[in-house]
Amino acid sequence: MSGIIGWFKRNSKANPKPQPSHFDPERDMGDLTGKVYLVTGAAGIGGETARVLLSKGATVYLAGRNKEKSETAIAEIKKSTGKDACHFVQVDLGDLKAIKAGAESFLQQADRLDALVLNAGTMAPPPHMKTADGYDLQFGTNVLGHHYLTVLLLPLLLKTAKSSPPNTVRVVWLSSSGHALAPGKGFDFDNINLDKHNRWTKYGSSKLGDLVLAKELDRRHRADGIISVSVHPGVIATELTRYIPLGSRFAPYLFASVKEGALSSLWTATSPEVTTEDGGKYAVPYARWAEPAHPKANDAEMAQTLWDRCSEIEREVVGA
């Protein structure tokens, strides 16, 4: 891990120094009554994002793999806000068939979706770990899982955009400054699992994937009223560090808080400052735009190929 930290210290563009936020959720977020948000990942940044949205009157769905942990988080969120409109949706992002079942469950409960916050993910697990469908755990969860969930919920997002004021329907993809660790050519579509690469290269590739999929969704659906952006939340103390030796023990002392980590997600998901003209952009700490560090981050052809490759895998595993 020391080598990774040293790399980021030497590469300021890859990991820009956090700047004070002009955006204060308590001050700047208006009443969200009547709006519906789905956030993946109940712990850490996802839980804080859901808490703030709920406190402003939104109906929030938290999607997670572990029902017991998610419902415990939801109970705490309800208690802290005094509001009850926070619900659990079981979604295992490492299992495409489970994603389909979770999306269908959500669609039976909600008749609109104002923003989808693709927050969950995994970082640097042992390289041999795979999803239920046999894909590298980081690619399969961070990229493929969130792509498939987005595709399944896209009809409801489009429907909501048609009946809502302009610039209000959003998809927020949590990327990372770690996207700069991806291979120089971005993706090897003949070796999508990056076999024989180390876990940090795989992590970088997955976070680059989130970033370019946000751009591709913008290219496909900006004209339909959907704002699609990616976010580097900052180096935040969450369960994401569980695969790093001693990471969970020391993270609270080394990294920023989940309250800070949720700032850019909340800004991009709710602020009227963010419009369709910002589609495809990359937000960094806190609540500001920046250029991605990877040289292939703006490669439109690569983004389109990745989107299509994800769709091919989903058809192979789940069917039409």
C-alpha positions as CSV (number, residue, x, y, z in Angstrom):
1,M,0.0,0.0,0.0
2,S,2.9,2.4,0.7
3,G,3.8,2.3,-3.0
4,I,0.3,3.3,-4.0
5,I,0.3,6.2,-1.5
6,G,3.7,7.4,-2.8
7,W,2.4,7.2,-6.4
8,F,-0.5,9.5,-5.6
9,K,1.7,11.9,-3.7
10,R,3.9,12.3,-6.8
11,N,0.9,12.7,-9.1
12,S,-1.1,15.7,-8.0
13,K,-3.3,15.6,-11.1
14,A,-4.4,12.1,-10.3
15,N,-5.3,13.0,-6.7
16,P,-6.1,16.7,-6.5
17,K,-5.9,18.3,-3.1
18,P,-9.4,18.8,-1.6
19,Q,-10.7,22.3,-1.7
20,P,-13.3,23.8,0.7
21,S,-16.8,23.2,-0.6
22,H,-19.0,26.1,-1.6
23,F,-21.9,23.6,-1.3
24,D,-23.4,23.1,2.1
25,P,-26.2,20.5,2.1
26,E,-27.9,21.9,5.1
27,R,-27.9,25.4,3.6
28,D,-28.2,24.8,-0.1
29,M,-30.4,21.7,-0.6
30,G,-34.0,22.6,-1.0
31,D,-37.1,20.6,-0.1
32,L,-37.0,17.2,-1.9
33,T,-40.5,16.1,-1.0
34,G,-42.0,14.0,-3.8
35,K,-38.6,13.0,-5.2
36,V,-37.3,9.5,-5.3
37,Y,-33.6,8.5,-5.0
38,L,-31.9,5.1,-5.2
39,V,-28.5,4.8,-3.6
40,T,-26.3,1.7,-3.9
41,G,-24.3,0.8,-0.8
42,A,-25.8,1.3,2.7
43,A,-22.6,1.9,4.6
44,G,-20.2,4.8,4.5
45,I,-20.8,7.4,1.9
46,G,-23.9,5.7,0.6
47,G,-25.5,5.8,4.1
48,E,-24.6,9.5,4.6
49,T,-25.9,10.4,1.1
50,A,-29.2,8.6,2.0
51,R,-29.4,10.3,5.4
52,V,-29.1,13.8,3.9
53,L,-31.6,13.1,1.1
54,L,-34.1,11.7,3.6
55,S,-33.7,14.7,5.9
56,K,-34.7,16.9,3.1
57,G,-38.0,15.1,2.5
58,A,-37.0,12.7,-0.3
59,T,-38.1,9.0,-0.5
60,V,-34.9,7.0,-0.5
61,Y,-34.2,3.4,-1.5
62,L,-30.9,1.9,-0.3
63,A,-29.7,-1.0,-2.4
64,G,-27.4,-3.5,-0.8
65,R,-26.3,-7.1,-0.8
66,N,-26.4,-7.7,3.0
67,K,-30.0,-7.4,4.2
68,E,-29.2,-7.3,7.9
69,K,-26.5,-4.7,7.7
70,S,-28.5,-2.6,5.3
71,E,-31.6,-2.6,7.5
72,T,-29.5,-1.7,10.5
73,A,-28.1,1.3,8.6
74,I,-31.6,2.3,7.5
75,A,-32.9,2.1,11.1
76,E,-30.1,4.4,12.2
77,I,-30.8,6.8,9.3
78,K,-34.5,6.9,10.2
79,K,-33.7,7.5,13.9
80,S,-31.3,10.4,13.1
81,T,-33.7,12.1,10.7
82,G,-37.0,11.4,12.3
83,K,-38.3,10.4,8.9
84,D,-39.5,7.0,7.7
85,A,-39.3,7.0,3.9
86,C,-36.1,5.0,3.6
87,H,-36.4,1.5,2.2
88,F,-34.2,-1.5,1.5
89,V,-33.8,-3.1,-1.9
90,Q,-31.7,-6.3,-2.1
91,V,-29.2,-6.0,-4.9
92,D,-26.0,-8.0,-5.1
93,L,-23.9,-6.1,-7.7
94,G,-21.7,-9.1,-8.2
95,D,-24.5,-11.3,-9.5
96,L,-26.3,-10.1,-12.7
97,K,-29.4,-12.2,-12.1
98,A,-29.7,-10.8,-8.6
99,I,-29.4,-7.3,-10.0
100,K,-32.3,-8.0,-12.3
101,A,-34.4,-9.3,-9.4
102,G,-33.5,-6.3,-7.3
103,A,-34.4,-3.9,-10.1
104,E,-37.7,-5.6,-10.7
105,S,-38.5,-5.3,-6.9
106,F,-37.7,-1.6,-7.0
107,L,-39.8,-1.0,-10.1
108,Q,-42.8,-2.6,-8.4
109,Q,-42.5,-0.1,-5.5
110,A,-41.5,3.2,-7.2
111,D,-43.3,5.1,-10.0
112,R,-40.5,7.6,-10.5
113,L,-36.7,7.9,-10.1
114,D,-35.2,11.4,-9.8
115,A,-31.6,10.3,-9.3
116,L,-29.6,7.0,-9.2
117,V,-26.5,7.3,-7.1
118,L,-24.1,4.4,-8.0
119,N,-22.1,4.5,-4.8
120,A,-21.3,0.9,-3.9
121,G,-18.1,-0.8,-4.9
122,T,-15.1,-2.8,-3.8
123,M,-11.4,-1.9,-3.7
124,A,-8.3,-4.0,-4.1
125,P,-9.6,-7.4,-3.0
126,P,-7.3,-10.4,-3.6
127,P,-6.9,-10.7,-7.4
128,H,-8.4,-14.2,-7.6
129,M,-11.8,-13.1,-6.3
130,K,-14.6,-13.4,-8.8
131,T,-18.3,-12.4,-9.1
132,A,-21.1,-15.0,-9.2
133,D,-20.8,-14.8,-13.0
134,G,-17.1,-15.5,-13.1
135,Y,-15.8,-12.0,-13.7
136,D,-13.1,-10.2,-11.8
137,L,-14.7,-8.9,-8.6
138,Q,-13.8,-5.3,-9.2
139,F,-14.8,-5.2,-12.8
140,G,-17.9,-7.2,-12.2
141,T,-19.1,-5.1,-9.2
142,N,-17.9,-1.6,-9.9
143,V,-18.4,-1.6,-13.7
144,L,-20.6,-4.4,-14.9
145,G,-23.0,-4.4,-11.9
146,H,-23.7,-0.7,-12.0
147,H,-24.0,-0.7,-15.7
148,Y,-26.6,-3.4,-15.6
149,L,-28.6,-1.7,-12.8
150,T,-28.5,1.5,-14.8
151,V,-29.8,-0.1,-17.9
152,L,-32.6,-1.8,-16.1
153,L,-33.7,1.4,-14.4
154,L,-33.2,3.6,-17.4
155,P,-36.8,3.4,-18.6
156,L,-38.0,4.8,-15.3
157,L,-35.4,7.5,-15.4
158,L,-36.5,8.5,-18.9
159,K,-40.1,8.5,-17.9
160,T,-39.3,10.7,-14.9
161,A,-37.3,13.1,-17.0
162,K,-40.3,13.6,-19.4
163,S,-42.6,14.7,-16.6
164,S,-40.1,16.7,-14.6
165,P,-38.5,20.2,-15.0
166,P,-35.3,20.3,-17.0
167,N,-32.0,19.5,-15.4
168,T,-33.4,17.5,-12.5
169,V,-32.9,13.8,-13.3
170,R,-29.5,12.5,-12.6
171,V,-27.2,9.4,-12.6
172,V,-24.1,9.8,-10.4
173,W,-21.3,7.3,-10.8
174,L,-18.8,7.1,-8.0
175,S,-15.4,6.8,-9.6
176,S,-12.1,7.6,-7.9
177,S,-8.8,9.3,-8.4
178,G,-7.6,5.7,-8.6
179,H,-8.8,5.7,-12.2
180,A,-5.3,6.9,-13.0
181,L,-4.0,3.5,-12.0
182,A,-5.7,1.8,-15.0
183,P,-3.4,0.5,-17.8
184,G,-2.2,3.1,-20.3
185,K,-4.5,2.0,-23.0
186,G,-7.5,2.0,-20.7
187,F,-9.1,-1.4,-21.3
188,D,-8.0,-4.6,-22.9
189,F,-11.3,-5.9,-24.3
190,D,-9.7,-9.3,-25.1
191,N,-8.7,-9.6,-21.4
192,I,-11.5,-7.7,-19.6
193,N,-10.6,-9.4,-16.3
194,L,-7.0,-8.1,-16.5
195,D,-5.7,-11.6,-15.7
196,K,-2.2,-11.5,-14.3
197,H,-2.5,-7.8,-13.3
198,N,-2.3,-6.7,-9.7
199,R,-5.3,-5.7,-7.7
200,W,-4.5,-2.0,-7.9
201,T,-4.4,-2.0,-11.7
202,K,-7.7,-3.8,-11.6
203,Y,-9.1,-1.2,-9.2
204,G,-7.9,1.6,-11.5
205,S,-9.5,0.0,-14.5
206,S,-12.8,-0.4,-12.7
207,K,-12.9,3.2,-11.6
208,L,-11.9,4.4,-15.1
209,G,-14.8,2.2,-16.2
210,D,-17.3,4.2,-14.0
211,L,-15.9,7.4,-15.3
212,V,-16.2,6.6,-19.0
213,L,-19.6,4.9,-18.6
214,A,-20.9,8.2,-17.1
215,K,-19.7,9.9,-20.2
216,E,-21.3,7.3,-22.5
217,L,-24.6,7.6,-20.7
218,D,-24.4,11.3,-21.2
219,R,-23.7,10.9,-24.9
220,R,-26.7,8.6,-25.3
221,H,-29.3,10.4,-23.2
222,R,-28.4,14.0,-22.6
223,A,-31.0,15.0,-25.1
224,D,-33.6,13.0,-23.1
225,G,-33.0,15.1,-20.0
226,I,-30.7,12.8,-18.0
227,I,-27.6,14.3,-16.4
228,S,-24.9,11.7,-16.1
229,V,-21.6,12.5,-14.2
230,S,-18.9,10.8,-12.3
231,V,-17.4,11.7,-8.9
232,H,-14.2,11.2,-7.0
233,P,-15.5,11.5,-3.4
234,G,-12.0,12.0,-1.8
235,V,-9.9,9.6,0.2
236,I,-12.6,8.6,2.7
237,A,-12.6,6.4,5.8
238,T,-15.1,3.6,4.9
239,E,-15.4,-0.2,4.7
240,L,-13.8,0.1,1.3
241,T,-10.4,-0.3,3.0
242,R,-11.2,-3.7,4.4
243,Y,-8.9,-5.5,1.9
244,I,-6.0,-3.3,2.7
245,P,-3.7,-4.5,5.5
246,L,-4.5,-2.5,8.6
247,G,-6.6,-0.2,6.4
248,S,-9.8,-0.4,8.5
249,R,-7.9,0.2,11.7
250,F,-6.0,3.4,10.5
251,A,-8.4,4.8,7.9
252,P,-10.3,7.1,10.4
253,Y,-7.0,8.8,11.3
254,L,-5.6,9.1,7.8
255,F,-8.6,9.8,5.6
256,A,-11.6,12.2,5.4
257,S,-15.0,11.6,6.9
258,V,-18.0,10.1,5.2
259,K,-19.8,13.5,5.7
260,E,-17.1,15.1,3.5
261,G,-17.2,12.1,1.1
262,A,-20.9,12.6,0.4
263,L,-20.6,16.3,-0.5
264,S,-19.8,15.8,-4.2
265,S,-22.5,13.1,-4.5
266,L,-25.1,15.3,-3.0
267,W,-24.1,18.3,-5.1
268,T,-24.2,16.4,-8.4
269,A,-27.4,14.6,-7.4
270,T,-29.4,17.6,-6.3
271,S,-27.9,21.0,-7.0
272,P,-29.6,23.3,-9.6
273,E,-26.0,24.5,-10.4
274,V,-25.5,21.1,-12.2
275,T,-27.2,21.1,-15.6
276,T,-27.3,18.9,-18.7
277,E,-24.4,21.0,-20.0
278,D,-22.3,19.4,-17.3
279,G,-23.1,15.9,-18.5
280,G,-20.1,13.7,-18.6
281,K,-18.0,15.8,-16.3
282,Y,-15.9,14.5,-13.4
283,A,-16.3,16.0,-9.9
284,V,-13.6,16.1,-7.3
285,P,-13.4,17.1,-3.6
286,Y,-15.4,19.0,-2.8
287,A,-18.3,19.8,-5.2
288,R,-16.2,21.1,-8.1
289,W,-15.3,19.9,-11.6
290,A,-11.8,18.8,-12.8
291,E,-10.2,17.0,-15.7
292,P,-9.7,13.3,-15.2
293,A,-6.0,12.2,-14.9
294,H,-6.0,9.2,-17.2
295,P,-5.1,9.9,-20.8
296,K,-7.9,7.7,-22.2
297,A,-10.6,9.2,-19.9
298,N,-12.1,11.2,-22.8
299,D,-11.8,8.5,-25.4
300,A,-15.4,8.3,-26.8
301,E,-14.8,5.2,-28.8
302,M,-13.4,3.3,-25.8
303,A,-16.4,4.4,-23.7
304,Q,-18.9,3.2,-26.4
305,T,-17.0,-0.1,-26.7
306,L,-17.1,-0.6,-23.0
307,W,-20.8,0.1,-22.8
308,D,-21.5,-2.4,-25.6
309,R,-19.2,-5.0,-24.1
310,C,-21.1,-4.8,-20.8
311,S,-24.4,-5.2,-22.7
312,E,-23.0,-8.3,-24.5
313,I,-22.0,-9.9,-21.2
314,E,-25.4,-9.1,-19.7
315,R,-27.2,-10.7,-22.6
316,E,-24.9,-13.8,-22.3
317,V,-25.6,-14.3,-18.6
318,V,-29.2,-13.1,-18.2
319,G,-30.7,-13.1,-21.6
320,A,-32.6,-10.3,-23.3
